[in-house]
Amino acid sequence: MYCFTCARKEIISSKKERIIILSTLDLNEAESIGDTIAIISNGKLISQGNFEFLQKSFGEGNIIDIEYELKRV
């Protein structure tokens, strides 16, 4: 069984004097674990910095509109 809380504790306790690369879609998770956050899109580095820097650069939040058409099979 996977315990995310256990994994988070292990990552935080192991990160001193190390570089740990973690991929996540949750910026709050990245903030709680990482000192520096990098945003990568299509294989290119878009921005990097701490949570406060990124929040000031990109705003409080972004809204993504997704449109789809439901097709019956």
C-alpha positions, 0 to 999 in steps of 0.5 A: 500500500502506498502512503503519500504521507510517509513518502512526503516525510521521507523526501523532506527528511532526505532533501538536505544537501541533495537535489530531488526531482519530483513531478507533480500537478499540484502546486501546493504539494510542490510548495510543501516539499520543495524549496525551489519549484520549476515549471516545465511545459512541452519540455521547456523551462518556463519559470523557476523560483520559490512558491511566492515568486511563482505566485506573484509571477502567475497570479493567485490561480488560473482557470482552465476551460475545457470543452468536450462533446459527449458522443454516445456509442 
